[in-house]
């Protein structure tokens, strides 16, 4: 009996070992199948699993993971480049998925997130339009933000589609302030040119018609003087238009050292007769001969002369206009100061526009064309400089023309000096 029990125990033990080995083999085949399925998913390929074992499956899985990692790195690089490219676009961009979750917001659009005052309205419109776009509605709105500074923003949104369904939405915020301003300037320019030329030309026609039927020598002489005045006014408008057009087209004018004292002296000489007629004294601080600016002499003289002409026009008879210059080694600043009527704060932003006048009635009396300060601004821009203005009503105005310094003293001939 004892031998039988021993034999039975041995058989049982062998059976357990056989079952365990079978289980291990089954487990290895299961693992191998699962690894094979993972490889297929990673590779995204329709391949057959040949069941060669766990080691072979692990090798294939390792290669598939490496390929997937490389694809992720390429996708990450493409995403970063796309974000940099979108960030360089001067538009606000907000992208969300089909559930309304925000996926991307450009730096421009970030300024509206959590903003206060009028810009908070922009964020509200963005949210409303994105929700509408997810429902298939394309929208576009123009918002006027009164600032300061005053801005015009155009906010639009549209759904994003893929595979025949809506996968998200995009909102775009465009700052149309400068375009609106340029459109207004363009319209004003055409209207003003027409008006400014129509007035003297119409006056010339009327004067000529009257002169044709006039026999009194005194009246004829008076009409002829008026015709000469209107003809001169028309000529100045055309000359200033041509001058402005030429300066605008010369974005990179010839750059040479120009002595500031000669520049100021020539500009004063251009307006001397107009100043003397009204007993206005132009006083200069006599800049040192070593002080120079770099640029086109003709343009620079035109700019300073227009500042002086503007100062004379808006000064009272017998007043004084002052010209000063200073240098910090890198730039030269030329101040033209008058003690006239001053400029209202509301007009300071627009005085450099073509044909814009603070006091139109006074401008016509003094013969102004409204182009002088526009010429000054373009000359300053052409020379990588700027023009600034400070003014107090009833006290006067100071225009400052800032220009890059020249290399040093300039040799001048006796004719130029004297």
Secondary structure, DSSP 8 states (H G I E B T S, - for coil): -HHHHHHHHHHHHHHHHHHHHHHHHHHHHHHHHHHHHHHHHHHT---------HHHHHHHHHHHHHHHHHHHHHHHHHHHHHHHHHHHSSSEEEEEETTS-EEEE-HHHHTTTT--THHHHHHHHHHHHHHHHHTT--EEEEEEE--SS-EEEEEEEEEEEETTEEEEEEEEEEE-HHHHHHHHHHHHHHHHHHHHHHHHHHHHHHHHHHHHT---HHHHHHHHHHHHHHHHHHHHHHHHHHHHHHHHH-TT---EEEEHHHHHHHHHHHHHHHHHHTT-EEEE----TT-EEEE-HHHHHHHHHHHHHHHHHTS-TT-EEEEEEEE-SSEEEEEEEE-SS---GGGTTTTTSTT--SSHHHHHHHT--S-HHHHHHHHHHHTT-EEEEEEETTTEEEEEEEEEB-SS-----HHHH-
